[in-house]
Amino acid sequence: MKVKIKLSQESIDEARKKINDYNTALKRKTTDLISRLGDEGYSCVAKRLQEIHWTGELASSLSYTLNGNTAIISVDSEHAIFVEFGTGVVGSKNGHPSIDGFNYSYATGQCIGWYNVNGQVKFGWYYYNPELDRLVFTEGMEARPFMYESSLELRYEKMNRIVKEIFNDRS
């Protein structure tokens, strides 16, 4: 923003008004930006959950809130971390693309071990599947980094466009 003033009271008052108007517009645009990024981020995560065919409790726990100058997109599901990062032997081979910095271990836990499954010895665990009403053996699952991939899409594909739309608006 460029403001030219003359050394007169009227010119200084006009410059002060322009600066105040600019500050007001900047605050409004910043709020709009955070809201738009939150909306887009929420949509990205919802889309990713559909793409990996993960619906039900995990998808329904997706939420989005605005808290001051922060948009918070979260999932309130106990198994979201396992979907995001993967589990077991399978997850350790096809893990999260950004595992560094997280205290996350694959193929650990009280129930994991070597089991005879249909005559083959496999490393994994059994869990109860209520849909099948029986125990099911698994060696884990690969990571489905729906939050991570959504953050990349928002950051590299959508953010610049949204910023330009909001801040190029002269109102």
C-alpha positions in Angstrom: 0.0 0.0 0.0 1.3 3.4 -1.0 0.1 6.5 0.7 1.2 10.0 -0.4 0.7 12.9 1.9 1.3 16.6 1.8 2.2 18.5 4.9 -1.3 19.6 5.8 -3.7 18.5 8.4 -6.3 17.5 5.7 -3.7 15.3 3.9 -2.5 13.7 7.1 -6.1 13.0 8.2 -6.8 11.4 4.7 -3.7 9.3 5.0 -4.7 8.2 8.5 -8.1 7.2 7.2 -6.6 5.2 4.3 -4.3 3.4 6.7 -7.2 2.6 9.1 -9.3 1.4 6.2 -6.4 -0.8 5.0 -5.9 -2.3 8.4 -9.6 -3.1 8.7 -9.6 -4.7 5.2 -6.4 -6.7 6.1 -8.0 -8.1 9.2 -11.2 -9.0 7.3 -9.2 -10.6 4.5 -7.1 -12.6 7.0 -10.2 -13.9 8.7 -11.6 -14.8 5.2 -8.4 -16.6 4.3 -8.4 -18.7 7.4 -12.1 -19.6 6.9 -11.6 -20.5 3.2 -8.5 -22.6 3.9 -10.4 -24.4 6.7 -13.3 -25.0 4.3 -11.0 -26.3 1.6 -9.0 -28.4 4.0 -12.2 -30.0 5.4 -13.3 -30.8 1.8 -9.9 -32.3 1.0 -10.0 -34.6 3.9 -13.6 -35.7 3.3 -12.7 -36.4 -0.4 -9.6 -38.4 0.6 -11.7 -40.5 3.0 -14.1 -41.3 0.2 -11.3 -42.1 -2.2 -9.8 -44.7 0.2 -13.4 -46.1 0.9 -13.1 -45.3 4.6 -16.6 -44.2 5.6 -18.7 -44.8 8.7 -17.3 -43.8 12.2 -14.0 -42.4 10.9 -15.6 -40.2 8.2 -18.4 -39.1 10.5 -15.9 -38.0 13.2 -14.4 -35.4 10.8 -14.8 -31.9 12.1 -13.7 -28.4 11.4 -13.7 -25.4 13.8 -12.4 -21.9 13.7 -10.5 -20.7 16.8 -9.3 -17.2 16.4 -6.7 -17.1 13.6 -6.6 -20.9 13.4 -8.7 -23.4 11.4 -8.7 -26.8 13.1 -9.5 -29.9 11.0 -9.6 -33.1 13.0 -10.9 -36.6 13.2 -12.1 -37.9 16.6 -11.7 -41.6 16.0 -9.5 -44.1 17.9 -8.4 -45.8 14.8 -7.7 -42.7 12.6 -4.0 -42.9 13.5 -3.8 -46.5 12.3 -5.5 -45.6 9.0 -3.1 -42.6 8.5 0.1 -44.4 9.4 -0.7 -48.0 8.7 -0.1 -51.0 11.0 1.9 -54.2 11.4 4.3 -55.7 9.0 2.3 -54.4 6.0 2.4 -50.9 7.4 6.1 -51.1 8.0 6.7 -51.9 4.4 4.1 -49.3 3.0 4.3 -46.7 5.8 3.5 -43.1 6.1 5.5 -40.8 3.8 6.4 -38.5 6.6 7.0 -40.8 9.6 10.1 -39.0 10.7 9.5 -36.9 13.9 6.6 -39.1 15.0 7.0 -41.6 17.9 5.2 -44.4 16.0 6.3 -48.1 15.8 5.1 -50.8 13.5 4.5 -54.4 14.4 4.5 -54.0 18.1 2.0 -54.6 20.8 0.9 -57.3 23.3 -1.1 -59.4 20.8 1.3 -59.3 17.8 3.4 -62.5 17.3 3.8 -65.6 15.3 0.6 -67.5 14.6 -0.3 -70.7 12.7 -2.8 -69.5 10.1 -4.3 -72.3 7.9 -1.1 -74.2 8.2 1.2 -71.3 7.6 3.2 -69.5 10.3 2.6 -65.7 9.9 3.5 -62.7 12.0 0.5 -60.6 12.9 -2.5 -60.6 15.3 -6.2 -61.5 15.5 -8.9 -59.0 16.0 -12.7 -59.4 16.4 -14.6 -58.4 13.3 -18.3 -57.7 14.3 -19.5 -57.8 10.8 -18.2 -61.3 10.4 -18.9 -62.2 14.1 -15.5 -63.9 14.4 -11.8 -63.4 14.9 -9.9 -62.4 11.8 -6.1 -62.6 11.4 -4.2 -59.7 9.9 -0.6 -58.7 9.2 -1.6 -55.1 9.3 -2.5 -52.6 6.6 -0.6 -50.0 4.6 -0.7 -46.4 5.4 -3.6 -44.3 3.9 -2.3 -40.8 4.8 -5.5 -39.0 4.2 -4.6 -36.0 6.5 -1.0 -35.7 5.2 -2.1 -35.8 1.5 -4.9 -33.3 2.2 -2.4 -30.9 3.8 -0.1 -31.2 0.7 -3.1 -30.6 -1.7 -4.1 -27.6 0.4 -0.6 -26.2 0.6 0.6 -26.8 -3.0 -2.5 -26.8 -5.1 -5.1 -24.6 -3.4 -3.5 -22.0 -1.1 -1.9 -19.7 -3.7 -5.2 -19.5 -5.6 -7.2 -18.7 -2.5 -4.7 -16.1 -1.3 -4.8 -14.4 -4.7 -8.6 -14.4 -4.8 -8.9 -12.9 -1.4 -6.0 -10.4 -1.4 -6.4 -9.2 -5.0 -9.9 -8.2 -4.2 -9.7 -4.4 -3.8 -12.7 -4.1 -1.4 
